[in-house]
């Protein structure tokens, strides 16, 4: 893993399993294993057990640190209010597949920047649970060979969507820029303190760390103007990511920072590189402009990639042979000389054939060797 993330040629392309709780339950049933996710959260992530990861020859293990949900959260709950004051509600896509959506917008309709500063923002300590994270990470670092990672920080661009509402936030970017930017800055201020707390206590055990979502793309292309991103958002991302890397590398000189942004983000990739991102996730090849051959050719020597395997069409609807061809292509496009963690282009969802999930990881073994 470290070899690949340093843009050197590893013995094999590393891989990761990102999967939703209902899909993971289906996979456990199919493989005859107990459904015991190591952890799961309100973002529709199930973090599989070491036993499952070993079975599939997965290299990465995700662990909890970022307490975006209340302490003691149970995914069987239908509603809760997160640490940022946003109500979250469970919805069902089918009889077995669910996710949580935002059910309140606590700053909707505000008209003055002072209302941003008067809001009840969380203390950084509310967003990290060292009593959970530290002993777990230490034991996994001692007893397993997984590359350990965790998710925290970020959301400085997305937080306005949660607090104001999606459409209103996009309007505020242009009609009330002081308010939108104050939300970004207050979020960044809190998250940078969280990042320091996390990395000072468990940074030396982690291979890379992941920011929470910063989606600036859609299926059809950019969500915002790349020029706006460069002028307003990029300097804030650069300040946060630089801080994150600085704190991380005090503990692990080889530590890397991964940035999550869905959709057609090709016009932003050079900006991400400039701002200090080491890894781009999830690389969705079905989104506009996300030609993995071009992306790998243009940026593969400057940023690593995580994801890339089409989870929308191929994993859901393809045959096992089509899945294997898909994996082979993404490894060739994005990992010709290292710098690639092979994984789904987003969390595997309920209804994806388990045979296809297994085929994905068999294909990494088959086509991922550099020897």
N, C-alpha and C positions, 0 to 999 in steps of 0.2 A: 504493500500500500504506500509506504513512504517513498519508495523508489518511483512509483507511478506519479505521485503528487509532486515530485521534484522534476518532472518532465524527463525522466530517464526510463529506459526500457526494463520493465520488470520480467520475472519469469512467466507470469500469467497476468492477464487483465483482471484487476480486482472487481468485485461485484457487491451489490447491496440489495436488500429486500425491503421495499416500502409497500405497505399493504394496509387496507382498512380492517377494522375489527371483524365485520361480518365475513369478509373474504378470508381472513386468517382462520376464522372458525371453520369455514368450509374446507380450507387446506388441511387443517388439523384432522378433521373427520376423514378426509380422503386418504391421508397418510397414516391413519390409525394412531395418532398422537394426542395426548391430552391437550385440551384447549386452555392453555395457561400462558397468556401473554405476559411478558415481563412487566409491561406497563401499557396503558393506553390513555388517550387524552381526547379532549373535545374537538380537536382538529381532524378527527377521523383517522388517527394513526394507531395501529397496533404495533408494538415493538416485540417481535417474536422472541421466544426463549432461546437460550444457547443450543438446546437440543435440535430445534428446527433449523437454526442457522448452520450447524455442523452437518446436518443431513443434506442440505442443499449446497454445501461448500461456499457459503456466504462469508465475506471477509469483514463486514462492518457490523457492529452492534450499537444500537441507539439506546441511550440511557436517559432517565428523567433528571432534570435540574430546574427547568424553567416552569415555575408554578403559575402559568396563565390561568389555570383553573383553581378553584378554592382547594385548600388542603383538605384531604379526605374525600375529594371528588370521586364519585362512583358513576361509571358510564351508563348505568341503568337509570340514572335520573333523567327526567324529561325536561327540566328547566334548571337553570342556575344563573347567578350573576357573577361575572368574572372579576378579576382584581382591578380592572380598569373601569368598572361600573356599568358594563354593557350586559344586558340580559341576553341569555342564550337559550334557544329552544330546540329540542330534538324534532326533526322531521324524518319521515320514512319515504324513501324512493320506491321501495317495494316491501314485501312482507318480511324481508330479511336485511335490507340495506338501509342505513340511516346516516344522518349527519346532523351537526348542530349549526344553526344559523343565528345571526344577530336578530334579536327581537326587540331591541330598544335603541334609541339614538339620544343619549343623555344631553348632548349639546345642540340638538336640532334647533335651528332658528335663531341662534345667538347673533347679536349684531355688533358686539363690542369686544375687542381683544382682551379687555379686563375680565370678561366672563371666562375666558380660557384659563387665566391665571388663578381665578377664584374657584375653579373646579376642584373637586376632591380627588386629586391624583394619588396613586398608590405610592407607598414608601418602597424603595428598592428591596428592602428585606422581605416584603410580601411576595416578591416575584422570584424568590429562590428558596429552596428548602434544603439546606446543607445536611440536616439530619437524615434525609432520604438519600441525597446524592453521594455524599462523601463515602460512607461505608460500602455502598453498592459499587461505586466506581473502583474503589481500592480492591475489593474482592475480585471483580472481573479482571482488573489489570493483573492481579496476582495469579489468578487461576485459569485464565483463558488466553488465547492468542488473537482475539479479535482486535481490529482497529476500533477504538471507542470514540463515539461522538455524541454530542448533545446539542440541543437547540435553545437559544435564548437571545435576548436583545432584538434589534430590528424593529419592524413595524412603524418606523418613523414616517414613512409615506402612507402606509395603510391605516394608521390610527385615525386619521381624519374621516375615513370611510366609516369606521365603527362608531365614532362619536357624533358625527353630523348626518350620516346617511350617505349612501354611495353617490347618488345623483347630485345632492346638494354640495357634497365635498368637491366634486369636479367643478361645479359652478364657482364655489368659493375660491378655488385656485386662481381664478381670473377676476372675480368681482370683489372678493374680500381677501386679498392675498395676505394681509397682516394676520388675520385670524387663522388661515390655513397654515401659514409658516410658524405661527406661535405654537400650534399643536405639534408640528414637526419638531420644533426646538425643545418643547417641554418633554415630549416622548424621548427624544435623544438624550436629554439630560438624565432622565431616570434610567434609561437602558444602559448608558455608559457606566453608571454606578453598579447596576446589576452585573454587567460584564466583568467589572473588577472583582466583585464578590465571588462570582463563579470561578473565574480563572485563577484567582489566588488560592482557592481551596482544592480544585480538582484539575487545573490546567495541565499539570505535569503528567497526568494519566491519559490525556486525550490526544488523538492523532490529528483530528480537525474538528472545528466547531461550525455550527450553522446558525445564521440569523433567521429569525422568524420572517414570514413572508413580506416581500416588497414588490408585489405584482405591478409591473408597469406595462404589461402586454395583455392582449386579448387573442382570441383565436384568429382574428382578422388583421392583427398588427398592433402597433403601439396604442396604449390606453391614453397616453399624453404625448404631447409634442416632444421629440428628442431635444429640441432647442430649449424648451421649458425645463426638461430634466437637467440639461447641462448647466443652466443658469441658476436653478433654484434647489433642486433635489440633490444633484451630484455633490456639491460642496459639503452638504450635510452628511451624505453617505460616506464621503471620503474622511470626514472628521471622525465618524463613528467607527468605520472599519480600520482606520489607522490606530485608533485607541485600542480596539479589540485585539489587533495583531500585536501591538506593543505589550499589552498585558499578557497575552498568550505566550509570547516568545520570551518573556521573563521566566516562564515555567518550562516551556518546551521550545527550544530554538528552531525546531522544524515545524512548528504548529502552523496550520493553514486555516483560512476563513472561507466558508462556503456561503454563497448568497442565493436565496430562493426567489425567483421571479418567473411566473408562468407566462405562456403565450408567445406571440411573435415579437421577440425582443432583439432581433438582429441589429436594428439601428442603435441599440444601447450598449452592445457588447464592448466596444472600444471604451466607452465611458466607464463601464464596470472595471475594466482593466486599469484605466487611469486612476480610478478611485481606490484601488487596492484589493479588489476581490481576487482570491486565489482559485476558487472553484465556482462554476455556474451550474445551478440546478433549477429545473429538471430537464431542460433541453427537449422541447416538445416538437417532434418532427412534422406533425400534422398542422401546426400553426403557420401562419403566413411568414415567409421569409426564412424559415428555420431549416434550410437545406444543410444537413449535417456534413456533407462533403465540403461545401464551401466554408462552413463555420470552422470545421477542423483544420482546413487548409490555411485560413486567414488568421485564426487566433490560437491554434493548438500549441504554439510554442510559448504563449504568454498567459493562458488561463486553462485550468483543467475543467473537465466536464463530468457531470454526474447525471445519469438518467439516459434519455435518448431512445429507449426501446418503446415503440409505439404501443401504448396501453389502450388507445381508443379503438383502433381498428384491428390490428394484428393480434394482440393478446386476447381481446374479447371475441373476435370472430374468425381468426385464422386457424389453420391446421397447425399441428405441432411442427411440421416441416417448414411452414411459412414463418413460424416463430423463430426457428433456428436460423433461417436465412436473414431474418430481421436482425437478430443479434450479431450475426457475422458482419452484416453491413455496417452497423453502428460501431463495432470494434474497429473495423477498417477505416471508417470515416473519422472517428473521434479519438481513437487510441493507437494510431499507427506507430507512435514512438513513446508510448506511455501517456500519462496525463488524462486518463479516463477511468471512471468507476462505472461499470455497466450496471444499469438498473432500469426499472420501468420509467416511462416519461411522466408518470405521476402515480400515486398510490393505486395498487391493484384493487379493483372494486369487486363487490359481490357479483357473482354470475360469470366471472372469468373462469373458463374451464381449468380445473386444477392440472390437467395434463399439460396445458400451455404454460402454466407457472413452472412446473418441473422442467419442461422443455427449454425454457429460458436459461435456467441454471445449468442444465446439461450442455447447452450450446456454449456457455462461457468456458466450460471445461474443454469442449471440443475445439473451439475456434479462438480461444483467448490466449493460447500458449505463444510465447515469443521465442521459444527455443527451437 
